Amino acid sequence: MIIPSPLLPFKGANFYSLPEVSTFKDAIYECGLGHFDGLSGLFTKEGYLINQAAFFHHHPSETKGQPSWINPQSAKTYPVIETAIFAGHLHEQYGHYITEFLSRIWFLKKLNIKAPILVRSFKDLNEIFSYQWARDLFSLLGLEKKDFLCPDSPLRIKELLVPDALFAEQGYCYQHMAEFCHELGDMALSHLSEETITKNKNIYLSRSDLICGTIKIDNEKEFENELSKLGFLILHPEKLSIYEQISLFRNNNIVVGVLGSAFHTSIFTPAPEGVAINMKDFPDINYLAMDGINSSRIDYVVYDGLAPSTAPDYNFYATKTIRKPHQAASDIYEFVSKKREKFFIPNMGKRSTGYEVNSRFYKIKTRENYYVKIDSRTGNVCVDENKFTHDAVLFELDKKYNFLLSNHENITNVSLMGVAHSGPALSLTVFHNTDGKISLYDPNLDKYVCSLPRDQGGHLKCDAKKILPWEIYSLEKIEKKEISNSVDIICSIIALVFSNESWGNADYYINKYRDIFCYVYYLKNNNINENMLNYSSKINGYLAISSRNNTILQGKIITHRGAIGDVKTNDLIDTGQTFQSSIEGINITTFDTNYTLKYTVFVKDESWSEWTSEGEFAGTTGAGKTLSGYSAKLFDKNGQEISIVCHAKFMNDDKIYSYAGGSLFTSPHVSDLIGISICFA
C-alpha cells in the first residue's frame, strides 16, 4: 500500500528576490585537508569566516566543518593573486555538484568579468572532468578546465567576488535557481534528436545495476519486470547522458523511483511530475526546498510492503526486499494513473502529495456545432477558426464554480462582450437544461451568454434576458493531458483560492503570478454570498474584512517581523503564508468611519499588552521578542461591539486557528505568530 511520507515541519525557505554579489578585499583562502576538517574556507583579512562563501547544512543551520576564525597573522606570507570569483565546491558527487556548485555559477551571465573561477575541490580537476555527466554540464555552461582555479595551498586574493548561493543544504532555495537550471535544461534538449526524446511515459528509475550506494532492493529486477508488464519504461540513470536524464522529467513523463540524487535532476524542468519512494524517516529538506520554487508535482510516499533483506549487501547502507513485487507494481501503477487522470494542486514540497481537486474540464459547442474559441490577440470569445483562435476551456470546480479560460500555451485574457471586466478567467454560472444541454449565465448582469451566428460576426455576447436556442450549448469533456500549461497554472490558483485550504504554496503563485492571484481573489469576492462570508485576505497592502451585507471593510495592516522589518508590500496574503517569519508587532487601521478596531498582542513568555486603538503599534521592535497570540474587537460608532472572528497562523503549524474577537488566544504549542486575518462572524 502506498501512503504519503511524513515530512519534517521545516520544508526549506524559498526566496524570490534577485541574488547579490559581494566583494571582499584581501580575502584569505584556506584549502584544508578534506571534508569537515575544520580548516578550509574563505576568510576576511581579519580572519573571520565569510558567511557568503561558507557551506551550511542541517536544520537549524550550521557550517559544514569550517572554522569561524583563523589567525590572520599567518596569512601575511601567503602568495597573492589579483582577483577571483568564488563558485563553491566542485563536487564529484552529482547531487552535491548541483547544490554546492551550480547554485553559485549563475553569475556567468550576470557578471561581465574575466577572472579565474575559484572553487574548492578535494578531487583533482582531471578526475572531475573524467565524469561524463560533469563534462556534459560543463559543456552547457561553456566552461573548460582552464577556467578554474582550484588551489592546493593557501593564498590571498586582493579582490574576491562572492555570488550568493542560490541554495543551501536543508536551508533555502532561490527562485533564480530554478530559472537558471531551466535554461540549462532547454539547452540540454537541443543535444537530443526528436526521435530519441521520451514522451508521455511512466518511467521507473532503476538502481538494480549499481554496485554500491545508499539503498538496494535485492529483488528489484522482479519488481521491474512487473512494472514493464504495466507499460513502465525501466531506465538506469547512470547509463544515460545528463541530456537524456533531464529529458525524462519533461514531455508529460511521470518519473518513479527510490528517492535519491536522480530526483535532483527535476530542477532542470519546470513543473516536473514524479513519485519519489522514501526509504528514510523523512525526505531530505533539499528536495522539498527545490520543489517549492519549481511548481513541482513530485509526491513523496512510503510503501508498506518493504522489509529488511535477509541477505544484506554491505556495499550499501541498507538493503530492502519488496514482499510482493506484483502487488507493489500494481499499487504504483494505480497511483500514477490517478496522477494522470485527476487534477491536483501541486504540492511543491509543502505537503507529501498533491491536493486532489474535484474538477472537470470541457470544450464548449454552440448550437451550430462550432467549438467556442478565444482570440489570443484580443481575448474575444468567438467561434472563428484561424491561427489566432484557440479552444475555450470550461473549468468546473466542486460542481458549483465554473470558469472560462483560453487553452493557449501562454496565459491569455478572456473578454466576453457585455461583461465589463476581462481577465485570465471569467466566472460564469452553468445552468443544466432538461435536454442535457447547458446555458451560461452571469449573475452580476442577470444575463445569459448568446452565441451570434458566424454570418453575424460569430461573437459570444452576454446580453440575453432568457434562454432561447442561441443561448444553448453542449459540453465535451476533455482529459487533463489536453489542457495547456497556462490553464494548469490558472486553475491551480483558482482551486487554491476557492478551496479555503492553507496549502502552503501560495507564496510561489503570489510572487510569480501576482496579478493573476489578485484577480482570482477578485473573482472569489464576487462569488461571496450570505453563506460564504468567512473570507479575509490582504490585497495590495490592505486588510480586507468581509461584511455581513456583502460589502468589504478595508483597512491598512502593518506587521513588524524580526527577520524583515515592517511589511508594507503589495503581496496578496492569505493568513500569513507569504512571510514565514515571526511577527513582533502589529498596526491596523480601518478606513470605514462607521467602525473602530482595538487589538491586543501576547508577547511570548511575557503577557498581554493593553488594548490598543487602531493606528497605533502593539508589540515590540528591536528586542527580538516575538508574539504568540493576538486578539481584536470591532465597535460601531455607537460603541456597540460587532461580532468578529480572528484567525491566527503559527510557525511550524499547518492549522489556522479561528476564535471569537476579544478572546485571549495564544498558540497551543507556544509557537511564533506568523499570520493574522479578521472577518465578521
C-alpha positions in Angstrom: 0.0 0.0 0.0 1.3 3.5 -0.9 0.9 6.1 1.7 2.1 9.8 1.9 5.5 10.1 3.6 5.8 12.1 6.8 7.6 15.4 6.3 9.6 17.5 8.7 7.9 20.7 10.0 10.6 22.8 8.2 10.5 22.3 4.5 13.1 24.8 3.4 12.7 28.6 2.8 12.1 30.0 -0.7 13.2 33.4 -1.9 12.0 35.3 -5.0 14.3 38.3 -4.9 17.4 38.5 -7.1 20.6 37.2 -5.6 23.5 39.5 -4.9 27.3 39.6 -5.4 29.5 40.7 -2.5 33.1 42.0 -2.8 35.9 41.3 -0.3 39.3 42.9 -0.2 42.4 40.9 0.7 40.4 37.7 1.4 42.2 34.6 2.7 41.7 31.2 1.1 42.5 28.1 3.2 42.3 24.9 1.2 42.2 22.5 4.1 42.7 18.7 4.0 39.2 17.3 3.2 35.5 17.4 4.0 34.6 18.6 7.5 38.2 19.1 8.5 37.6 22.3 10.4 40.3 24.0 8.4 39.1 25.1 4.9 37.2 28.2 3.9 37.3 31.8 2.8 38.1 34.4 5.4 38.2 38.2 5.7 41.6 39.9 6.1 40.8 40.0 9.8 40.4 36.2 9.8 36.6 35.8 10.1 34.8 33.3 8.0 33.0 34.9 5.0 29.4 33.6 5.5 28.5 34.4 1.9 31.2 31.9 0.9 30.6 29.3 3.6 28.8 26.0 3.2 25.9 25.3 5.5 23.7 22.3 6.2 21.2 20.8 8.6 18.3 22.5 10.3 18.9 24.5 12.4 21.7 25.5 10.1 25.4 25.1 10.9 28.6 25.3 8.9 30.0 22.2 7.2 33.1 21.8 9.3 34.5 25.3 8.7 36.1 27.4 11.4 34.6 30.7 12.3 38.0 32.3 12.6 41.7 31.8 11.6 44.8 33.6 12.7 45.2 36.3 10.0 48.8 36.8 11.0 49.9 33.6 9.5 48.2 34.6 6.1 50.5 37.6 5.6 53.1 35.4 3.9 50.6 33.6 1.6 51.0 34.1 -2.1 48.7 36.8 -3.6 46.5 36.8 -6.7 44.7 39.9 -8.0 41.1 38.7 -8.4 38.9 35.7 -8.4 35.2 34.8 -8.4 34.1 32.1 -5.9 31.9 29.4 -7.3 31.6 27.0 -4.4 32.5 23.3 -4.1 33.2 21.4 -7.3 31.9 18.2 -6.0 32.5 14.7 -7.5 29.0 13.5 -6.4 26.2 14.5 -8.8 23.7 15.8 -6.2 26.3 17.9 -4.3 27.6 19.2 -7.7 24.1 20.7 -8.2 23.6 22.1 -4.7 27.2 23.3 -4.0 28.5 24.4 -7.4 25.6 25.0 -9.8 24.0 27.1 -7.1 26.7 29.7 -7.4 27.7 29.5 -11.1 24.6 31.6 -12.0 26.9 34.7 -12.1 28.3 33.7 -15.6 25.5 35.6 -17.4 25.3 38.4 -14.8 29.0 39.4 -14.4 30.9 40.5 -17.5 34.2 40.0 -15.7 37.2 37.9 -16.8 38.6 36.4 -13.7 39.6 32.9 -12.5 36.7 30.9 -11.1 37.9 29.9 -7.6 36.5 26.5 -6.5 37.0 24.2 -3.6 37.5 20.5 -4.6 39.0 17.6 -2.8 39.4 15.8 -6.1 41.8 16.7 -8.9 40.2 18.7 -11.7 41.2 16.0 -14.1 39.1 13.5 -12.1 36.1 15.8 -12.0 36.3 16.3 -15.8 36.6 12.5 -16.3 32.9 12.0 -15.4 30.7 12.2 -18.4 27.8 13.8 -16.6 30.2 16.6 -15.4 31.6 17.1 -18.8 28.1 17.4 -20.2 27.2 20.1 -17.6 30.4 22.0 -18.1 29.7 22.0 -21.9 26.2 23.5 -21.2 27.9 26.1 -19.0 30.6 26.8 -21.6 33.4 26.0 -19.1 36.7 24.3 -19.5 39.4 23.2 -17.0 41.5 26.2 -17.7 38.7 28.5 -16.4 39.0 27.1 -12.9 41.4 27.9 -10.1 41.5 25.1 -7.5 44.4 25.9 -5.2 46.2 23.1 -3.3 47.8 25.6 -0.9 46.5 28.7 0.9 46.6 32.1 -0.8 45.3 35.7 -0.5 43.0 37.4 -3.1 43.2 41.2 -3.4 39.6 41.3 -4.7 37.3 38.4 -4.2 33.8 38.4 -5.7 31.3 36.1 -4.0 27.9 35.5 -5.7 25.1 34.5 -3.3 24.5 30.7 -3.2 21.1 30.1 -4.7 20.7 27.0 -2.5 21.8 25.9 1.0 21.5 22.4 2.2 18.5 21.8 4.4 18.1 25.6 4.3 16.7 27.5 1.3 16.4 27.8 -2.4 16.0 30.9 -4.6 13.5 31.1 -7.5 16.5 32.1 -9.7 18.0 28.6 -9.1 15.0 27.1 -11.0 15.2 29.7 -13.7 18.9 29.2 -14.2 18.6 25.4 -14.3 15.6 25.6 -16.7 17.8 27.4 -19.2 20.4 24.6 -18.9 17.6 22.1 -19.3 16.4 23.8 -22.5 20.0 23.7 -23.9 20.3 20.0 -22.9 17.3 19.1 -25.1 19.0 20.7 -28.1 21.6 18.0 -27.9 19.0 15.3 -28.5 17.2 14.3 -31.7 13.4 14.4 -31.6 13.1 10.6 -32.1 15.3 9.9 -29.0 13.3 12.1 -26.6 11.0 10.1 -24.3 7.4 11.4 -24.2 4.2 10.5 -22.4 5.7 7.6 -20.5 5.6 6.3 -17.0 9.3 5.8 -16.2 10.9 3.8 -13.4 14.5 4.8 -12.4 16.2 1.6 -11.5 19.1 1.0 -9.1 19.4 -2.7 -9.9 22.7 -2.4 -11.7 24.5 -0.3 -9.1 27.4 -1.9 -7.3 27.3 0.4 -4.3 25.3 3.3 -2.9 22.7 4.1 -0.2 19.7 1.8 -0.8 19.5 -1.5 -2.5 16.3 -3.5 -3.3 17.5 -7.1 -3.6 14.6 -8.2 -5.8 14.3 -5.0 -7.8 14.7 -6.9 -11.1 11.5 -8.9 -10.4 9.7 -5.6 -9.4 10.9 -4.0 -12.7 9.5 -7.0 -14.7 6.1 -6.5 -13.2 6.2 -2.7 -13.9 7.2 -3.4 -17.5 4.1 -5.5 -17.9 2.1 -2.4 -16.9 3.8 -0.3 -19.6 6.5 1.3 -17.5 9.8 2.2 -19.2 12.7 0.9 -17.0 15.8 3.1 -17.2 19.1 3.2 -15.4 20.2 6.9 -14.9 23.9 6.0 -14.6 23.8 4.7 -18.2 22.2 7.9 -19.7 23.8 11.2 -20.6 22.8 14.1 -18.5 20.9 15.4 -21.5 18.8 12.2 -21.6 18.3 12.3 -17.8 16.9 15.9 -18.0 14.5 15.0 -20.8 12.9 12.3 -18.7 11.3 14.9 -16.4 9.8 16.7 -19.4 7.3 15.9 -22.1 4.4 14.6 -19.9 6.5 11.9 -18.4 6.0 10.8 -14.8 9.2 9.6 -13.1 9.1 7.0 -10.3 12.0 5.8 -8.3 13.6 5.5 -4.9 14.3 9.0 -3.6 17.9 9.9 -4.3 20.2 12.2 -6.3 18.4 11.3 -9.5 15.5 13.4 -8.4 17.7 16.5 -8.2 17.5 16.4 -12.0 13.9 17.6 -11.7 15.2 21.1 -11.1 16.1 21.4 -14.8 12.4 21.1 -15.7 9.5 23.5 -15.0 6.7 21.7 -13.1 8.1 18.2 -13.1 5.9 15.2 -12.1 7.0 12.2 -10.2 6.7 9.7 -7.4 9.6 9.5 -5.0 9.6 6.4 -2.8 11.1 7.5 0.5 13.0 4.8 2.5 14.3 7.0 5.3 12.4 8.6 8.2 11.7 11.8 6.2 12.6 13.1 2.7 15.6 15.4 2.8 14.7 19.1 3.0 16.9 19.7 0.0 14.3 18.1 -2.3 11.4 20.0 -0.7 13.2 23.4 -0.9 13.8 22.9 -4.7 10.2 21.8 -5.3 9.0 24.9 -3.5 10.3 27.2 -6.3 9.7 24.8 -9.2 5.9 24.2 -9.2 6.8 20.5 -8.7 4.2 17.7 -8.5 6.6 15.2 -7.1 4.8 13.1 -4.5 6.8 11.7 -1.5 5.4 8.3 -0.5 6.4 5.3 1.5 5.5 1.7 0.6 4.4 -0.6 3.5 5.4 -3.7 1.6 9.1 -3.2 2.1 11.1 -5.3 4.6 14.8 -5.5 5.6 16.6 -8.0 3.4 17.7 -11.3 4.9 20.8 -11.1 2.7 22.1 -7.5 3.1 24.7 -6.2 0.6 27.2 -4.3 2.7 28.2 -2.1 -0.3 25.0 -0.2 0.5 23.8 1.5 3.7 20.6 -0.5 3.6 19.2 -3.5 1.7 15.4 -3.9 1.4 13.1 -6.6 -0.1 9.7 -6.0 -1.7 7.5 -8.6 -0.2 5.0 -8.8 -3.1 6.6 -7.3 -6.3 3.4 -7.9 -8.3 1.2 -6.1 -5.8 3.8 -3.3 -5.4 3.8 -2.7 -9.2 0.0 -2.7 -9.3 -0.1 -0.2 -6.5 2.4 2.1 -8.2 0.6 1.9 -11.5 -2.7 2.8 -9.8 -1.1 5.8 -8.0 0.5 7.1 -11.2 -2.7 6.6 -13.3 -4.6 8.7 -10.8 -2.0 11.4 -11.1 -2.5 11.4 -14.9 -6.3 11.4 -14.7 -7.1 13.7 -11.9 -6.3 17.4 -11.4 -4.1 18.2 -8.4 -2.9 21.4 -6.8 0.9 21.0 -6.9 2.3 20.1 -3.5 5.6 21.8 -4.2 7.3 20.1 -1.3 4.9 21.7 1.2 2.9 18.5 1.6 3.8 14.9 0.8 1.3 14.7 -2.2 -0.8 17.0 -4.3 -4.2 18.1 -3.3 -6.8 16.4 -5.5 -9.4 18.9 -6.8 -12.9 17.9 -7.6 -12.9 19.3 -11.1 -13.7 18.7 -14.8 -12.6 20.3 -18.0 -14.8 20.8 -21.0 -14.8 22.2 -24.5 -17.9 24.1 -25.4 -20.0 23.7 -28.6 -22.6 26.2 -29.9 -26.0 25.2 -31.4 -24.3 25.4 -34.8 -21.9 22.7 -33.6 -18.9 25.1 -33.6 -16.4 25.0 -30.8 -16.2 28.1 -28.7 -12.8 29.8 -29.3 -10.8 32.7 -27.8 -8.7 35.0 -29.9 -5.2 35.3 -28.5 -4.8 38.8 -29.9 -7.9 40.4 -28.3 -9.2 37.8 -25.8 -12.6 37.9 -27.5 -14.8 34.8 -27.1 -16.0 33.7 -30.6 -16.5 30.7 -32.9 -13.9 31.8 -35.5 -11.4 29.2 -36.8 -8.0 30.7 -37.6 -4.4 30.6 -36.4 -5.1 33.1 -33.7 -8.0 31.4 -32.1 -7.7 28.6 -29.5 -10.2 26.4 -27.8 -12.1 27.8 -24.8 -11.9 25.6 -21.8 -14.7 25.5 -19.1 -13.2 24.6 -15.7 -15.8 23.2 -13.3 -14.7 23.3 -9.6 -16.5 21.4 -6.8 -19.6 21.2 -9.0 -20.6 24.8 -8.2 -17.9 27.2 -9.7 -17.3 27.5 -13.4 -14.6 29.4 -15.2 -14.0 30.2 -18.9 -10.3 30.1 -20.0 -8.2 30.0 -23.1 -6.3 26.8 -23.9 -3.5 28.9 -25.4 0.0 27.8 -24.3 0.5 31.3 -22.9 -1.8 33.0 -20.3 -4.3 35.0 -22.3 -7.0 37.4 -21.2 -10.6 36.4 -21.8 -13.0 39.1 -22.9 -16.7 38.5 -23.3 -18.9 41.1 -25.0 -21.3 42.7 -22.5 -19.1 41.9 -19.5 -17.3 44.9 -18.2 -14.1 43.2 -16.9 -11.7 40.8 -18.6 -9.0 38.6 -17.2 -7.3 35.2 -17.4 -10.5 33.5 -16.4 -14.2 34.6 -16.4 -16.5 33.3 -13.7 -19.9 32.1 -15.1 -22.8 30.1 -13.8 -23.8 27.0 -15.7 -27.5 26.1 -16.0 -28.2 22.4 -16.9 -31.2 22.2 -19.2 -33.6 19.3 -19.4 -32.2 18.1 -22.7 -28.6 17.6 -21.4 -27.5 20.9 -22.9 -26.3 23.9 -20.8 -26.6 27.7 -20.8 -24.1 30.2 -19.5 -25.2 32.9 -17.1 -23.6 35.9 -15.5 -25.4 36.5 -12.1 -23.9 40.0 -11.8 -25.5 41.1 -15.0 -28.5 38.8 -14.7 -27.9 37.9 -18.4 -27.3 34.8 -20.4 -24.5 34.3 -22.9 -25.7 34.3 -26.5 -23.7 32.9 -29.5 -24.1 35.0 -32.5 -24.2 33.1 -35.9 -21.0 33.2 -37.8 -22.6 35.3 -40.6 -23.3 37.9 -37.9 -19.7 38.0 -36.6 -19.6 34.8 -34.6 -19.0 36.5 -31.3 -20.4 35.4 -27.9 -22.2 38.1 -26.0 -23.6 38.3 -22.5 -26.9 40.2 -23.2 -29.8 37.7 -23.3 -32.6 38.0 -20.7 -33.8 34.5 -21.2 -32.8 31.1 -22.7 -33.5 30.8 -26.4 -31.8 28.5 -29.0 -28.8 30.8 -29.3 -28.2 30.6 -25.6 -27.9 26.8 -25.6 -24.6 24.9 -25.7 -23.2 21.4 -25.3 -20.2 20.3 -23.3 -17.5 17.9 -24.4 -15.3 16.5 -21.6 -11.6 16.7 -22.2 -8.7 14.9 -20.4 -6.2 16.7 -18.1 -3.5 15.9 -20.6 -5.3 18.1 -23.2 -5.1 21.3 -21.2 -2.2 23.7 -21.7 0.3 24.7 -19.1 -1.3 28.1 -18.8 -4.7 26.5 -18.0 -3.0 24.3 -15.4 -1.4 27.3 -13.7 -4.6 29.4 -13.6 -6.8 26.5 -12.4 -4.2 25.7 -9.7 -4.5 29.2 -8.4 -8.3 29.2 -8.7 -8.5 25.8 -6.8 -6.1 27.1 -4.2 -8.0 30.3 -3.5 -11.5 28.8 -3.6 -10.6 25.7 -1.6 -10.1 27.7 1.6 -7.1 25.3 2.4 -4.0 26.6 4.0 -1.9 24.8 1.4 1.5 26.5 1.9 2.5 27.1 -1.7 0.5 30.4 -2.1 3.8 32.4 -1.8 5.0 30.8 -5.1 1.9 31.9 -7.0 1.8 35.3 -5.3 5.4 36.1 -6.3 5.4 34.5 -9.8 1.8 35.3 -10.8 0.9 38.1 -8.5 -1.7 39.9 -10.8 -3.4 36.6 -11.6 -3.6 35.7 -7.9 -5.1 39.1 -7.0 -7.6 38.7 -9.9 -8.7 35.3 -8.7 -9.3 36.7 -5.3 -11.4 39.3 -7.0 -13.4 36.5 -8.6 -13.8 34.8 -5.3 -15.1 38.0 -3.7 -17.7 38.3 -6.4 -18.8 34.7 -5.7 -19.4 35.6 -2.0 -22.9 35.3 -0.8 -24.5 35.4 2.6 -23.5 31.8 3.3 -19.9 32.4 2.4 -18.6 35.2 4.5 -15.7 33.6 6.4 -13.3 35.2 4.0 -10.4 37.5 4.8 -7.4 38.4 2.8 -4.8 41.1 2.4 -4.8 42.7 -1.0 -2.3 45.3 -2.2 -1.3 46.0 1.4 -4.8 46.3 2.7 -6.6 44.1 5.2 -10.0 43.1 3.8 -12.6 42.3 6.4 -15.7 40.7 4.8 -19.0 42.2 5.8 -22.3 40.6 6.7 -24.1 42.6 3.9 -21.7 41.5 1.2 -19.6 44.7 1.4 -15.9 44.9 2.2 -14.5 47.0 5.0 -10.9 47.8 4.1 -8.0 48.8 6.3 -4.3 49.0 6.3 -2.3 46.4 8.2 1.4 46.5 9.0 3.2 43.6 10.7 6.6 44.1 12.1 8.7 40.9 11.5 12.0 40.4 13.1 13.7 39.0 10.1 12.2 41.5 7.7 11.1 44.7 9.5 7.8 46.4 8.6 5.9 44.6 6.0 4.3 47.1 3.6 4.2 45.1 0.4 1.7 44.6 -2.5 1.6 40.9 -1.7 -1.8 39.2 -1.5 -1.5 37.2 1.7 -3.8 34.6 3.0 -3.2 34.1 6.7 0.5 34.8 6.6 1.7 32.3 4.0 3.9 34.7 2.2 6.2 35.6 5.1 7.3 32.6 7.1 8.9 34.8 9.7 7.8 35.8 13.2 5.6 38.8 14.0 6.9 41.1 16.7 4.2 43.8 16.5 1.1 44.9 14.5 -0.5 48.2 13.5 -4.0 48.1 11.9 -6.2 50.9 10.6 -9.7 50.6 9.3 -10.9 53.0 6.6 -14.6 52.9 7.3 -15.5 55.7 9.9 -18.5 53.6 10.9 -16.2 51.2 12.7 -13.3 51.3 15.2 -10.9 48.4 15.8 -9.0 47.7 19.0 -6.4 45.0 19.5 -4.0 43.4 21.9 -1.0 41.1 21.5 0.7 38.5 23.7 4.4 38.9 23.8 5.9 35.5 24.0 6.9 34.4 27.5 5.6 37.7 28.9 2.0 38.9 29.0 -0.9 40.5 27.1 -0.5 44.2 26.1 -3.0 46.9 26.9 -5.9 47.1 24.3 -4.5 49.4 21.6 -6.6 51.7 19.4 -6.3 51.4 15.6 -3.4 53.2 14.0 -1.2 52.5 17.0 1.6 50.0 17.3 1.2 47.0 19.6 4.2 44.8 20.4 7.9 45.4 20.4 10.7 46.4 17.9 14.4 45.7 18.1 14.1 43.5 21.2 13.8 40.1 19.4 10.6 39.4 21.3 8.0 37.6 19.2 4.3 37.3 19.5 2.5 34.1 20.3 -1.1 35.4 20.2 -3.3 38.4 19.4 -7.0 39.4 19.7 -9.1 42.2 18.3 -12.5 43.8 18.9 -14.6 45.8 16.5 -17.1 48.6 17.5 -19.6 50.6 15.6 -19.8 54.4 16.0 -22.3 54.0 18.9 -19.8 51.9 20.8 -21.6 48.7 20.2 -19.3 45.7 19.8 -19.6 43.9 16.5 -19.0 40.1 16.4 -15.9 39.2 14.6 -13.7 36.2 14.1 -9.9 36.3 14.5 -7.7 33.9 12.5 -4.1 33.1 13.6 -1.3 31.1 11.9 1.7 30.0 13.8 5.2 28.9 12.9 5.6 25.1 12.1 1.9 24.5 12.5 -0.3 23.8 9.4 -3.5 24.6 11.2 -5.2 28.0 11.0 -6.9 28.8 14.4 -10.2 30.7 14.5 -11.7 32.2 17.6 -14.1 34.9 18.6 -13.0 38.5 18.7 -12.0 39.6 22.2 -10.9 36.0 23.2 -7.3 36.0 24.5 -6.0 33.1 22.4 -2.3 32.1 22.2 -0.6 29.3 20.3 -1.2 25.8 21.9 2.4 25.0 21.2 3.9 28.3 22.3 4.9 28.9 18.6 5.6 32.3 17.0 2.7 34.1 15.3 3.3 34.5 11.6 -0.1 35.4 10.1 -3.4 37.1 11.1 -6.7 37.9 9.5 -10.1 39.2 10.7 -13.6 38.7 9.4 -17.2 39.3 10.6 -18.7 36.4 12.5 
